[in-house]
Amino acid sequence: MNDTAVLPVRLHLLRALVARQGGEWTPARVGRTYLAAGVDAPKGTTHKADLKRLHAMGVLDRRDQPGRTHYVPSRTARGNNR
């Protein structure tokens, strides 16, 4: 079964926006994105979980720095969206 077939609608949205906008993704950015799109997912734990899920799917790469973790579109994902 395709991983994307069972994703919540908000993750389909987030995946598309990551591909289109690129850049660094943090739980705070996901929260602002969901709020602007009218997605009912106000909790930071949901934002973190969604980033982790897209990372597990190979859509995002995780970047750890002292005191800060963020995600960026993976090379594979960027290559598939050109």
mmCIF file of the N, C-alpha and C atoms, coordinates in Angstrom:
data_MODEL
# 
_entry.id   MODEL 
# 
loop_
_atom_site.group_PDB 
_atom_site.id 
_atom_site.type_symbol 
_atom_site.label_atom_id 
_atom_site.label_alt_id 
_atom_site.label_comp_id 
_atom_site.label_asym_id 
_atom_site.label_entity_id 
_atom_site.label_seq_id 
_atom_site.pdbx_PDB_ins_code 
_atom_site.Cartn_x 
_atom_site.Cartn_y 
_atom_site.Cartn_z 
_atom_site.occupancy 
_atom_site.B_iso_or_equiv 
_atom_site.pdbx_formal_charge 
_atom_site.auth_seq_id 
_atom_site.auth_comp_id 
_atom_site.auth_asym_id 
_atom_site.auth_atom_id 
_atom_site.pdbx_PDB_model_num 
ATOM 1   N N  . MET A 1 1  ? 0.837  -1.185 0.000   1.00 0.00 ? 1  MET A N  1 
ATOM 2   C CA . MET A 1 1  ? 0.000  0.000  0.000   1.00 0.00 ? 1  MET A CA 1 
ATOM 3   C C  . MET A 1 1  ? 0.879  1.244  0.000   1.00 0.00 ? 1  MET A C  1 
ATOM 4   N N  . ASN A 1 2  ? 0.504  2.234  -0.739  1.00 0.00 ? 2  ASN A N  1 
ATOM 5   C CA . ASN A 1 2  ? 1.212  3.500  -0.835  1.00 0.00 ? 2  ASN A CA 1 
ATOM 6   C C  . ASN A 1 2  ? 1.068  4.260  0.479   1.00 0.00 ? 2  ASN A C  1 
ATOM 7   N N  . ASP A 1 3  ? 2.191  4.774  1.024   1.00 0.00 ? 3  ASP A N  1 
ATOM 8   C CA . ASP A 1 3  ? 2.164  5.527  2.290   1.00 0.00 ? 3  ASP A CA 1 
ATOM 9   C C  . ASP A 1 3  ? 1.210  6.710  2.245   1.00 0.00 ? 3  ASP A C  1 
ATOM 10  N N  . THR A 1 4  ? 1.079  7.348  1.101   1.00 0.00 ? 4  THR A N  1 
ATOM 11  C CA . THR A 1 4  ? 0.263  8.553  1.025   1.00 0.00 ? 4  THR A CA 1 
ATOM 12  C C  . THR A 1 4  ? -1.223 8.254  1.029   1.00 0.00 ? 4  THR A C  1 
ATOM 13  N N  . ALA A 1 5  ? -1.618 7.028  0.770   1.00 0.00 ? 5  ALA A N  1 
ATOM 14  C CA . ALA A 1 5  ? -3.037 6.689  0.712   1.00 0.00 ? 5  ALA A CA 1 
ATOM 15  C C  . ALA A 1 5  ? -3.716 6.793  2.071   1.00 0.00 ? 5  ALA A C  1 
ATOM 16  N N  . VAL A 1 6  ? -2.970 6.629  3.151   1.00 0.00 ? 6  VAL A N  1 
ATOM 17  C CA . VAL A 1 6  ? -3.560 6.631  4.488   1.00 0.00 ? 6  VAL A CA 1 
ATOM 18  C C  . VAL A 1 6  ? -3.240 7.891  5.282   1.00 0.00 ? 6  VAL A C  1 
ATOM 19  N N  . LEU A 1 7  ? -2.667 8.896  4.640   1.00 0.00 ? 7  LEU A N  1 
ATOM 20  C CA . LEU A 1 7  ? -2.318 10.130 5.341   1.00 0.00 ? 7  LEU A CA 1 
ATOM 21  C C  . LEU A 1 7  ? -3.539 10.986 5.609   1.00 0.00 ? 7  LEU A C  1 
ATOM 22  N N  . PRO A 1 8  ? -3.572 11.655 6.767   1.00 0.00 ? 8  PRO A N  1 
ATOM 23  C CA . PRO A 1 8  ? -4.621 12.645 6.994   1.00 0.00 ? 8  PRO A CA 1 
ATOM 24  C C  . PRO A 1 8  ? -4.489 13.776 5.965   1.00 0.00 ? 8  PRO A C  1 
ATOM 25  N N  . VAL A 1 9  ? -5.589 14.445 5.702   1.00 0.00 ? 9  VAL A N  1 
ATOM 26  C CA . VAL A 1 9  ? -5.603 15.537 4.723   1.00 0.00 ? 9  VAL A CA 1 
ATOM 27  C C  . VAL A 1 9  ? -4.538 16.577 5.045   1.00 0.00 ? 9  VAL A C  1 
ATOM 28  N N  . ARG A 1 10 ? -4.345 16.882 6.322   1.00 0.00 ? 10 ARG A N  1 
ATOM 29  C CA . ARG A 1 10 ? -3.372 17.917 6.675   1.00 0.00 ? 10 ARG A CA 1 
ATOM 30  C C  . ARG A 1 10 ? -1.964 17.532 6.243   1.00 0.00 ? 10 ARG A C  1 
ATOM 31  N N  . LEU A 1 11 ? -1.639 16.220 6.261   1.00 0.00 ? 11 LEU A N  1 
ATOM 32  C CA . LEU A 1 11 ? -0.307 15.801 5.842   1.00 0.00 ? 11 LEU A CA 1 
ATOM 33  C C  . LEU A 1 11 ? -0.133 15.885 4.333   1.00 0.00 ? 11 LEU A C  1 
ATOM 34  N N  . HIS A 1 12 ? -1.197 15.633 3.597   1.00 0.00 ? 12 HIS A N  1 
ATOM 35  C CA . HIS A 1 12 ? -1.132 15.843 2.140   1.00 0.00 ? 12 HIS A CA 1 
ATOM 36  C C  . HIS A 1 12 ? -0.838 17.312 1.864   1.00 0.00 ? 12 HIS A C  1 
ATOM 37  N N  . LEU A 1 13 ? -1.513 18.193 2.589   1.00 0.00 ? 13 LEU A N  1 
ATOM 38  C CA . LEU A 1 13 ? -1.295 19.636 2.445   1.00 0.00 ? 13 LEU A CA 1 
ATOM 39  C C  . LEU A 1 13 ? 0.144  20.002 2.804   1.00 0.00 ? 13 LEU A C  1 
ATOM 40  N N  . LEU A 1 14 ? 0.611  19.527 3.951   1.00 0.00 ? 14 LEU A N  1 
ATOM 41  C CA . LEU A 1 14 ? 1.956  19.857 4.393   1.00 0.00 ? 14 LEU A CA 1 
ATOM 42  C C  . LEU A 1 14 ? 2.993  19.340 3.405   1.00 0.00 ? 14 LEU A C  1 
ATOM 43  N N  . ARG A 1 15 ? 2.815  18.148 2.921   1.00 0.00 ? 15 ARG A N  1 
ATOM 44  C CA . ARG A 1 15 ? 3.761  17.581 1.945   1.00 0.00 ? 15 ARG A CA 1 
ATOM 45  C C  . ARG A 1 15 ? 3.833  18.455 0.694   1.00 0.00 ? 15 ARG A C  1 
ATOM 46  N N  . ALA A 1 16 ? 2.690  18.891 0.215   1.00 0.00 ? 16 ALA A N  1 
ATOM 47  C CA . ALA A 1 16 ? 2.660  19.740 -0.981  1.00 0.00 ? 16 ALA A CA 1 
ATOM 48  C C  . ALA A 1 16 ? 3.331  21.089 -0.713  1.00 0.00 ? 16 ALA A C  1 
ATOM 49  N N  . LEU A 1 17 ? 3.088  21.665 0.457   1.00 0.00 ? 17 LEU A N  1 
ATOM 50  C CA . LEU A 1 17 ? 3.684  22.962 0.778   1.00 0.00 ? 17 LEU A CA 1 
ATOM 51  C C  . LEU A 1 17 ? 5.193  22.864 0.988   1.00 0.00 ? 17 LEU A C  1 
ATOM 52  N N  . VAL A 1 18 ? 5.646  21.789 1.580   1.00 0.00 ? 18 VAL A N  1 
ATOM 53  C CA . VAL A 1 18 ? 7.082  21.573 1.740   1.00 0.00 ? 18 VAL A CA 1 
ATOM 54  C C  . VAL A 1 18 ? 7.746  21.535 0.363   1.00 0.00 ? 18 VAL A C  1 
ATOM 55  N N  . ALA A 1 19 ? 7.138  20.808 -0.552  1.00 0.00 ? 19 ALA A N  1 
ATOM 56  C CA . ALA A 1 19 ? 7.701  20.707 -1.903  1.00 0.00 ? 19 ALA A CA 1 
ATOM 57  C C  . ALA A 1 19 ? 7.687  22.053 -2.619  1.00 0.00 ? 19 ALA A C  1 
ATOM 58  N N  . ARG A 1 20 ? 6.627  22.805 -2.447  1.00 0.00 ? 20 ARG A N  1 
ATOM 59  C CA . ARG A 1 20 ? 6.482  24.081 -3.159  1.00 0.00 ? 20 ARG A CA 1 
ATOM 60  C C  . ARG A 1 20 ? 7.319  25.198 -2.532  1.00 0.00 ? 20 ARG A C  1 
ATOM 61  N N  . GLN A 1 21 ? 7.327  25.269 -1.198  1.00 0.00 ? 21 GLN A N  1 
ATOM 62  C CA . GLN A 1 21 ? 7.982  26.385 -0.518  1.00 0.00 ? 21 GLN A CA 1 
ATOM 63  C C  . GLN A 1 21 ? 9.429  26.108 -0.132  1.00 0.00 ? 21 GLN A C  1 
ATOM 64  N N  . GLY A 1 22 ? 9.755  24.847 0.144   1.00 0.00 ? 22 GLY A N  1 
ATOM 65  C CA . GLY A 1 22 ? 11.108 24.515 0.568   1.00 0.00 ? 22 GLY A CA 1 
ATOM 66  C C  . GLY A 1 22 ? 11.472 25.181 1.879   1.00 0.00 ? 22 GLY A C  1 
ATOM 67  N N  . GLY A 1 23 ? 12.766 25.315 2.127   1.00 0.00 ? 23 GLY A N  1 
ATOM 68  C CA . GLY A 1 23 ? 13.242 25.990 3.326   1.00 0.00 ? 23 GLY A CA 1 
ATOM 69  C C  . GLY A 1 23 ? 13.206 25.111 4.562   1.00 0.00 ? 23 GLY A C  1 
ATOM 70  N N  . GLU A 1 24 ? 13.402 25.767 5.696   1.00 0.00 ? 24 GLU A N  1 
ATOM 71  C CA . GLU A 1 24 ? 13.433 25.076 6.984   1.00 0.00 ? 24 GLU A CA 1 
ATOM 72  C C  . GLU A 1 24 ? 12.021 24.951 7.550   1.00 0.00 ? 24 GLU A C  1 
ATOM 73  N N  . TRP A 1 25 ? 11.708 23.780 8.061   1.00 0.00 ? 25 TRP A N  1 
ATOM 74  C CA . TRP A 1 25 ? 10.402 23.509 8.656   1.00 0.00 ? 25 TRP A CA 1 
ATOM 75  C C  . TRP A 1 25 ? 10.574 23.146 10.119  1.00 0.00 ? 25 TRP A C  1 
ATOM 76  N N  . THR A 1 26 ? 9.882  23.880 10.968  1.00 0.00 ? 26 THR A N  1 
ATOM 77  C CA . THR A 1 26 ? 9.871  23.652 12.411  1.00 0.00 ? 26 THR A CA 1 
ATOM 78  C C  . THR A 1 26 ? 8.417  23.447 12.830  1.00 0.00 ? 26 THR A C  1 
ATOM 79  N N  . PRO A 1 27 ? 8.192  22.937 14.046  1.00 0.00 ? 27 PRO A N  1 
ATOM 80  C CA . PRO A 1 27 ? 6.807  22.828 14.512  1.00 0.00 ? 27 PRO A CA 1 
ATOM 81  C C  . PRO A 1 27 ? 6.078  24.176 14.488  1.00 0.00 ? 27 PRO A C  1 
ATOM 82  N N  . ALA A 1 28 ? 6.784  25.252 14.796  1.00 0.00 ? 28 ALA A N  1 
ATOM 83  C CA . ALA A 1 28 ? 6.142  26.576 14.780  1.00 0.00 ? 28 ALA A CA 1 
ATOM 84  C C  . ALA A 1 28 ? 5.705  26.961 13.361  1.00 0.00 ? 28 ALA A C  1 
ATOM 85  N N  . ARG A 1 29 ? 6.548  26.681 12.378  1.00 0.00 ? 29 ARG A N  1 
ATOM 86  C CA . ARG A 1 29 ? 6.168  27.000 10.991  1.00 0.00 ? 29 ARG A CA 1 
ATOM 87  C C  . ARG A 1 29 ? 4.984  26.150 10.546  1.00 0.00 ? 29 ARG A C  1 
ATOM 88  N N  . VAL A 1 30 ? 4.996  24.884 10.927  1.00 0.00 ? 30 VAL A N  1 
ATOM 89  C CA . VAL A 1 30 ? 3.861  24.015 10.590  1.00 0.00 ? 30 VAL A CA 1 
ATOM 90  C C  . VAL A 1 30 ? 2.588  24.567 11.219  1.00 0.00 ? 30 VAL A C  1 
ATOM 91  N N  . GLY A 1 31 ? 2.661  24.993 12.476  1.00 0.00 ? 31 GLY A N  1 
ATOM 92  C CA . GLY A 1 31 ? 1.484  25.556 13.150  1.00 0.00 ? 31 GLY A CA 1 
ATOM 93  C C  . GLY A 1 31 ? 0.948  26.783 12.436  1.00 0.00 ? 31 GLY A C  1 
ATOM 94  N N  . ARG A 1 32 ? 1.841  27.687 12.032  1.00 0.00 ? 32 ARG A N  1 
ATOM 95  C CA . ARG A 1 32 ? 1.411  28.889 11.301  1.00 0.00 ? 32 ARG A CA 1 
ATOM 96  C C  . ARG A 1 32 ? 0.802  28.508 9.952   1.00 0.00 ? 32 ARG A C  1 
ATOM 97  N N  . THR A 1 33 ? 1.396  27.519 9.304   1.00 0.00 ? 33 THR A N  1 
ATOM 98  C CA . THR A 1 33 ? 0.895  27.057 8.008   1.00 0.00 ? 33 THR A CA 1 
ATOM 99  C C  . THR A 1 33 ? -0.498 26.466 8.149   1.00 0.00 ? 33 THR A C  1 
ATOM 100 N N  . TYR A 1 34 ? -0.689 25.616 9.148   1.00 0.00 ? 34 TYR A N  1 
ATOM 101 C CA . TYR A 1 34 ? -2.003 25.017 9.378   1.00 0.00 ? 34 TYR A CA 1 
ATOM 102 C C  . TYR A 1 34 ? -3.037 26.089 9.718   1.00 0.00 ? 34 TYR A C  1 
ATOM 103 N N  . LEU A 1 35 ? -2.675 27.027 10.562  1.00 0.00 ? 35 LEU A N  1 
ATOM 104 C CA . LEU A 1 35 ? -3.595 28.095 10.944  1.00 0.00 ? 35 LEU A CA 1 
ATOM 105 C C  . LEU A 1 35 ? -4.022 28.897 9.716   1.00 0.00 ? 35 LEU A C  1 
ATOM 106 N N  . ALA A 1 36 ? -3.068 29.260 8.877   1.00 0.00 ? 36 ALA A N  1 
ATOM 107 C CA . ALA A 1 36 ? -3.374 30.033 7.669   1.00 0.00 ? 36 ALA A CA 1 
ATOM 108 C C  . ALA A 1 36 ? -4.248 29.258 6.693   1.00 0.00 ? 36 ALA A C  1 
ATOM 109 N N  . ALA A 1 37 ? -4.110 27.933 6.697   1.00 0.00 ? 37 ALA A N  1 
ATOM 110 C CA . ALA A 1 37 ? -4.890 27.088 5.782   1.00 0.00 ? 37 ALA A CA 1 
ATOM 111 C C  . ALA A 1 37 ? -6.220 26.640 6.380   1.00 0.00 ? 37 ALA A C  1 
ATOM 112 N N  . GLY A 1 38 ? -6.469 27.034 7.629   1.00 0.00 ? 38 GLY A N  1 
ATOM 113 C CA . GLY A 1 38 ? -7.726 26.650 8.266   1.00 0.00 ? 38 GLY A CA 1 
ATOM 114 C C  . GLY A 1 38 ? -7.760 25.214 8.746   1.00 0.00 ? 38 GLY A C  1 
ATOM 115 N N  . VAL A 1 39 ? -6.586 24.614 8.952   1.00 0.00 ? 39 VAL A N  1 
ATOM 116 C CA . VAL A 1 39 ? -6.502 23.230 9.428   1.00 0.00 ? 39 VAL A CA 1 
ATOM 117 C C  . VAL A 1 39 ? -6.644 23.224 10.948  1.00 0.00 ? 39 VAL A C  1 
ATOM 118 N N  . ASP A 1 40 ? -7.521 22.365 11.455  1.00 0.00 ? 40 ASP A N  1 
ATOM 119 C CA . ASP A 1 40 ? -7.753 22.261 12.892  1.00 0.00 ? 40 ASP A CA 1 
ATOM 120 C C  . ASP A 1 40 ? -6.731 21.305 13.505  1.00 0.00 ? 40 ASP A C  1 
ATOM 121 N N  . ALA A 1 41 ? -5.539 21.819 13.778  1.00 0.00 ? 41 ALA A N  1 
ATOM 122 C CA . ALA A 1 41 ? -4.476 21.038 14.407  1.00 0.00 ? 41 ALA A CA 1 
ATOM 123 C C  . ALA A 1 41 ? -3.624 21.999 15.228  1.00 0.00 ? 41 ALA A C  1 
ATOM 124 N N  . PRO A 1 42 ? -4.177 22.480 16.365  1.00 0.00 ? 42 PRO A N  1 
ATOM 125 C CA . PRO A 1 42 ? -3.515 23.549 17.109  1.00 0.00 ? 42 PRO A CA 1 
ATOM 126 C C  . PRO A 1 42 ? -2.349 23.117 17.994  1.00 0.00 ? 42 PRO A C  1 
ATOM 127 N N  . LYS A 1 43 ? -2.128 21.835 18.197  1.00 0.00 ? 43 LYS A N  1 
ATOM 128 C CA . LYS A 1 43 ? -1.138 21.395 19.180  1.00 0.00 ? 43 LYS A CA 1 
ATOM 129 C C  . LYS A 1 43 ? 0.249  21.206 18.580  1.00 0.00 ? 43 LYS A C  1 
ATOM 130 N N  . GLY A 1 44 ? 1.230  21.699 19.310  1.00 0.00 ? 44 GLY A N  1 
ATOM 131 C CA . GLY A 1 44 ? 2.618  21.536 18.894  1.00 0.00 ? 44 GLY A CA 1 
ATOM 132 C C  . GLY A 1 44 ? 3.033  20.082 18.764  1.00 0.00 ? 44 GLY A C  1 
ATOM 133 N N  . THR A 1 45 ? 2.443  19.211 19.584  1.00 0.00 ? 45 THR A N  1 
ATOM 134 C CA . THR A 1 45 ? 2.776  17.789 19.481  1.00 0.00 ? 45 THR A CA 1 
ATOM 135 C C  . THR A 1 45 ? 2.333  17.221 18.135  1.00 0.00 ? 45 THR A C  1 
ATOM 136 N N  . THR A 1 46 ? 1.213  17.710 17.613  1.00 0.00 ? 46 THR A N  1 
ATOM 137 C CA . THR A 1 46 ? 0.754  17.287 16.291  1.00 0.00 ? 46 THR A CA 1 
ATOM 138 C C  . THR A 1 46 ? 1.718  17.781 15.220  1.00 0.00 ? 46 THR A C  1 
ATOM 139 N N  . HIS A 1 47 ? 2.178  19.010 15.344  1.00 0.00 ? 47 HIS A N  1 
ATOM 140 C CA . HIS A 1 47 ? 3.099  19.579 14.366  1.00 0.00 ? 47 HIS A CA 1 
ATOM 141 C C  . HIS A 1 47 ? 4.400  18.782 14.340  1.00 0.00 ? 47 HIS A C  1 
ATOM 142 N N  . LYS A 1 48 ? 4.916  18.450 15.523  1.00 0.00 ? 48 LYS A N  1 
ATOM 143 C CA . LYS A 1 48 ? 6.140  17.646 15.609  1.00 0.00 ? 48 LYS A CA 1 
ATOM 144 C C  . LYS A 1 48 ? 5.928  16.263 14.999  1.00 0.00 ? 48 LYS A C  1 
ATOM 145 N N  . ALA A 1 49 ? 4.806  15.646 15.330  1.00 0.00 ? 49 ALA A N  1 
ATOM 146 C CA . ALA A 1 49 ? 4.518  14.307 14.810  1.00 0.00 ? 49 ALA A CA 1 
ATOM 147 C C  . ALA A 1 49 ? 4.396  14.320 13.287  1.00 0.00 ? 49 ALA A C  1 
ATOM 148 N N  . ASP A 1 50 ? 3.808  15.371 12.747  1.00 0.00 ? 50 ASP A N  1 
ATOM 149 C CA . ASP A 1 50 ? 3.655  15.459 11.291  1.00 0.00 ? 50 ASP A CA 1 
ATOM 150 C C  . ASP A 1 50 ? 5.023  15.610 10.612  1.00 0.00 ? 50 ASP A C  1 
ATOM 151 N N  . LEU A 1 51 ? 5.904  16.404 11.200  1.00 0.00 ? 51 LEU A N  1 
ATOM 152 C CA . LEU A 1 51 ? 7.254  16.526 10.654  1.00 0.00 ? 51 LEU A CA 1 
ATOM 153 C C  . LEU A 1 51 ? 7.989  15.189 10.728  1.00 0.00 ? 51 LEU A C  1 
ATOM 154 N N  . LYS A 1 52 ? 7.855  14.495 11.836  1.00 0.00 ? 52 LYS A N  1 
ATOM 155 C CA . LYS A 1 52 ? 8.505  13.189 11.987  1.00 0.00 ? 52 LYS A CA 1 
ATOM 156 C C  . LYS A 1 52 ? 7.966  12.181 10.971  1.00 0.00 ? 52 LYS A C  1 
ATOM 157 N N  . ARG A 1 53 ? 6.665  12.236 10.715  1.00 0.00 ? 53 ARG A N  1 
ATOM 158 C CA . ARG A 1 53 ? 6.071  11.307 9.746   1.00 0.00 ? 53 ARG A CA 1 
ATOM 159 C C  . ARG A 1 53 ? 6.593  11.577 8.338   1.00 0.00 ? 53 ARG A C  1 
ATOM 160 N N  . LEU A 1 54 ? 6.671  12.851 7.956   1.00 0.00 ? 54 LEU A N  1 
ATOM 161 C CA . LEU A 1 54 ? 7.200  13.168 6.627   1.00 0.00 ? 54 LEU A CA 1 
ATOM 162 C C  . LEU A 1 54 ? 8.684  12.821 6.541   1.00 0.00 ? 54 LEU A C  1 
ATOM 163 N N  . HIS A 1 55 ? 9.397  12.943 7.650   1.00 0.00 ? 55 HIS A N  1 
ATOM 164 C CA . HIS A 1 55 ? 10.801 12.522 7.684   1.00 0.00 ? 55 HIS A CA 1 
ATOM 165 C C  . HIS A 1 55 ? 10.898 11.011 7.467   1.00 0.00 ? 55 HIS A C  1 
ATOM 166 N N  . ALA A 1 56 ? 10.066 10.250 8.147   1.00 0.00 ? 56 ALA A N  1 
ATOM 167 C CA . ALA A 1 56 ? 10.072 8.789  8.014   1.00 0.00 ? 56 ALA A CA 1 
ATOM 168 C C  . ALA A 1 56 ? 9.725  8.350  6.588   1.00 0.00 ? 56 ALA A C  1 
ATOM 169 N N  . MET A 1 57 ? 8.931  9.162  5.906   1.00 0.00 ? 57 MET A N  1 
ATOM 170 C CA . MET A 1 57 ? 8.541  8.856  4.522   1.00 0.00 ? 57 MET A CA 1 
ATOM 171 C C  . MET A 1 57 ? 9.610  9.281  3.514   1.00 0.00 ? 57 MET A C  1 
ATOM 172 N N  . GLY A 1 58 ? 10.649 9.977  3.978   1.00 0.00 ? 58 GLY A N  1 
ATOM 173 C CA . GLY A 1 58 ? 11.702 10.412 3.079   1.00 0.00 ? 58 GLY A CA 1 
ATOM 174 C C  . GLY A 1 58 ? 11.447 11.757 2.422   1.00 0.00 ? 58 GLY A C  1 
ATOM 175 N N  . VAL A 1 59 ? 10.406 12.454 2.868   1.00 0.00 ? 59 VAL A N  1 
ATOM 176 C CA . VAL A 1 59 ? 10.063 13.763 2.301   1.00 0.00 ? 59 VAL A CA 1 
ATOM 177 C C  . VAL A 1 59 ? 10.959 14.848 2.897   1.00 0.00 ? 59 VAL A C  1 
ATOM 178 N N  . LEU A 1 60 ? 11.295 14.696 4.172   1.00 0.00 ? 60 LEU A N  1 
ATOM 179 C CA . LEU A 1 60 ? 12.105 15.689 4.882   1.00 0.00 ? 60 LEU A CA 1 
ATOM 180 C C  . LEU A 1 60 ? 13.373 15.053 5.435   1.00 0.00 ? 60 LEU A C  1 
ATOM 181 N N  . ASP A 1 61 ? 14.434 15.841 5.499   1.00 0.00 ? 61 ASP A N  1 
ATOM 182 C CA . ASP A 1 61 ? 15.659 15.465 6.201   1.00 0.00 ? 61 ASP A CA 1 
ATOM 183 C C  . ASP A 1 61 ? 15.698 16.246 7.510   1.00 0.00 ? 61 ASP A C  1 
ATOM 184 N N  . ARG A 1 62 ? 16.138 15.593 8.560   1.00 0.00 ? 62 ARG A N  1 
ATOM 185 C CA . ARG A 1 62 ? 16.217 16.233 9.874   1.00 0.00 ? 62 ARG A CA 1 
ATOM 186 C C  . ARG A 1 62 ? 17.593 16.866 10.059  1.00 0.00 ? 62 ARG A C  1 
ATOM 187 N N  . ARG A 1 63 ? 17.608 18.061 10.594  1.00 0.00 ? 63 ARG A N  1 
ATOM 188 C CA . ARG A 1 63 ? 18.849 18.780 10.900  1.00 0.00 ? 63 ARG A CA 1 
ATOM 189 C C  . ARG A 1 63 ? 18.845 19.111 12.393  1.00 0.00 ? 63 ARG A C  1 
ATOM 190 N N  . ASP A 1 64 ? 19.838 18.590 13.094  1.00 0.00 ? 64 ASP A N  1 
ATOM 191 C CA . ASP A 1 64 ? 19.965 18.842 14.535  1.00 0.00 ? 64 ASP A CA 1 
ATOM 192 C C  . ASP A 1 64 ? 21.120 19.798 14.777  1.00 0.00 ? 64 ASP A C  1 
ATOM 193 N N  . GLN A 1 65 ? 20.834 20.847 15.524  1.00 0.00 ? 65 GLN A N  1 
ATOM 194 C CA . GLN A 1 65 ? 21.843 21.797 15.957  1.00 0.00 ? 65 GLN A CA 1 
ATOM 195 C C  . GLN A 1 65 ? 21.656 21.965 17.456  1.00 0.00 ? 65 GLN A C  1 
ATOM 196 N N  . PRO A 1 66 ? 22.677 22.409 18.162  1.00 0.00 ? 66 PRO A N  1 
ATOM 197 C CA . PRO A 1 66 ? 22.508 22.601 19.603  1.00 0.00 ? 66 PRO A CA 1 
ATOM 198 C C  . PRO A 1 66 ? 21.299 23.499 19.911  1.00 0.00 ? 66 PRO A C  1 
ATOM 199 N N  . GLY A 1 67 ? 20.347 22.952 20.622  1.00 0.00 ? 67 GLY A N  1 
ATOM 200 C CA . GLY A 1 67 ? 19.170 23.715 21.020  1.00 0.00 ? 67 GLY A CA 1 
ATOM 201 C C  . GLY A 1 67 ? 18.138 23.928 19.929  1.00 0.00 ? 67 GLY A C  1 
ATOM 202 N N  . ARG A 1 68 ? 18.322 23.308 18.768  1.00 0.00 ? 68 ARG A N  1 
ATOM 203 C CA . ARG A 1 68 ? 17.386 23.551 17.662  1.00 0.00 ? 68 ARG A CA 1 
ATOM 204 C C  . ARG A 1 68 ? 17.370 22.368 16.701  1.00 0.00 ? 68 ARG A C  1 
ATOM 205 N N  . THR A 1 69 ? 16.177 21.913 16.391  1.00 0.00 ? 69 THR A N  1 
ATOM 206 C CA . THR A 1 69 ? 15.986 20.890 15.376  1.00 0.00 ? 69 THR A CA 1 
ATOM 207 C C  . THR A 1 69 ? 15.036 21.441 14.335  1.00 0.00 ? 69 THR A C  1 
ATOM 208 N N  . HIS A 1 70 ? 15.371 21.242 13.080  1.00 0.00 ? 70 HIS A N  1 
ATOM 209 C CA . HIS A 1 70 ? 14.462 21.625 12.007  1.00 0.00 ? 70 HIS A CA 1 
ATOM 210 C C  . HIS A 1 70 ? 14.571 20.590 10.883  1.00 0.00 ? 70 HIS A C  1 
ATOM 211 N N  . TYR A 1 71 ? 13.686 20.700 9.934   1.00 0.00 ? 71 TYR A N  1 
ATOM 212 C CA . TYR A 1 71 ? 13.647 19.773 8.811   1.00 0.00 ? 71 TYR A CA 1 
ATOM 213 C C  . TYR A 1 71 ? 13.729 20.565 7.517   1.00 0.00 ? 71 TYR A C  1 
ATOM 214 N N  . VAL A 1 72 ? 14.313 19.949 6.506   1.00 0.00 ? 72 VAL A N  1 
ATOM 215 C CA . VAL A 1 72 ? 14.387 20.543 5.169   1.00 0.00 ? 72 VAL A CA 1 
ATOM 216 C C  . VAL A 1 72 ? 13.950 19.487 4.165   1.00 0.00 ? 72 VAL A C  1 
ATOM 217 N N  . PRO A 1 73 ? 13.446 19.913 3.005   1.00 0.00 ? 73 PRO A N  1 
ATOM 218 C CA . PRO A 1 73 ? 13.061 18.918 1.992   1.00 0.00 ? 73 PRO A CA 1 
ATOM 219 C C  . PRO A 1 73 ? 14.258 18.035 1.645   1.00 0.00 ? 73 PRO A C  1 
ATOM 220 N N  . SER A 1 74 ? 14.013 16.745 1.536   1.00 0.00 ? 74 SER A N  1 
ATOM 221 C CA . SER A 1 74 ? 15.096 15.820 1.203   1.00 0.00 ? 74 SER A CA 1 
ATOM 222 C C  . SER A 1 74 ? 15.501 16.014 -0.250  1.00 0.00 ? 74 SER A C  1 
ATOM 223 N N  . ARG A 1 75 ? 16.709 15.622 -0.574  1.00 0.00 ? 75 ARG A N  1 
ATOM 224 C CA . ARG A 1 75 ? 17.165 15.702 -1.959  1.00 0.00 ? 75 ARG A CA 1 
ATOM 225 C C  . ARG A 1 75 ? 16.270 14.890 -2.867  1.00 0.00 ? 75 ARG A C  1 
ATOM 226 N N  . THR A 1 76 ? 15.892 13.718 -2.415  1.00 0.00 ? 76 THR A N  1 
ATOM 227 C CA . THR A 1 76 ? 15.032 12.852 -3.214  1.00 0.00 ? 76 THR A CA 1 
ATOM 228 C C  . THR A 1 76 ? 13.691 13.532 -3.483  1.00 0.00 ? 76 THR A C  1 
ATOM 229 N N  . ALA A 1 77 ? 13.106 14.114 -2.444  1.00 0.00 ? 77 ALA A N  1 
ATOM 230 C CA . ALA A 1 77 ? 11.805 14.785 -2.607  1.00 0.00 ? 77 ALA A CA 1 
ATOM 231 C C  . ALA A 1 77 ? 11.929 15.979 -3.543  1.00 0.00 ? 77 ALA A C  1 
ATOM 232 N N  . ARG A 1 78 ? 13.014 16.749 -3.407  1.00 0.00 ? 78 ARG A N  1 
ATOM 233 C CA . ARG A 1 78 ? 13.208 17.906 -4.292  1.00 0.00 ? 78 ARG A CA 1 
ATOM 234 C C  . ARG A 1 78 ? 13.375 17.445 -5.726  1.00 0.00 ? 78 ARG A C  1 
ATOM 235 N N  . GLY A 1 79 ? 14.108 16.357 -5.920  1.00 0.00 ? 79 GLY A N  1 
ATOM 236 C CA . GLY A 1 79 ? 14.332 15.838 -7.270  1.00 0.00 ? 79 GLY A CA 1 
ATOM 237 C C  . GLY A 1 79 ? 13.063 15.333 -7.930  1.00 0.00 ? 79 GLY A C  1 
ATOM 238 N N  . ASN A 1 80 ? 12.145 14.810 -7.123  1.00 0.00 ? 80 ASN A N  1 
ATOM 239 C CA . ASN A 1 80 ? 10.886 14.288 -7.657  1.00 0.00 ? 80 ASN A CA 1 
ATOM 240 C C  . ASN A 1 80 ? 9.887  15.381 -7.969  1.00 0.00 ? 80 ASN A C  1 
ATOM 241 N N  . ASN A 1 81 ? 10.130 16.589 -7.514  1.00 0.00 ? 81 ASN A N  1 
ATOM 242 C CA . ASN A 1 81 ? 9.161  17.659 -7.698  1.00 0.00 ? 81 ASN A CA 1 
ATOM 243 C C  . ASN A 1 81 ? 9.620  18.723 -8.686  1.00 0.00 ? 81 ASN A C  1 
ATOM 244 N N  . ARG A 1 82 ? 10.609 18.425 -9.449  1.00 0.00 ? 82 ARG A N  1 
ATOM 245 C CA . ARG A 1 82 ? 11.100 19.394 -10.431 1.00 0.00 ? 82 ARG A CA 1 
ATOM 246 C C  . ARG A 1 82 ? 10.474 19.176 -11.760 1.00 0.00 ? 82 ARG A C  1 
# 
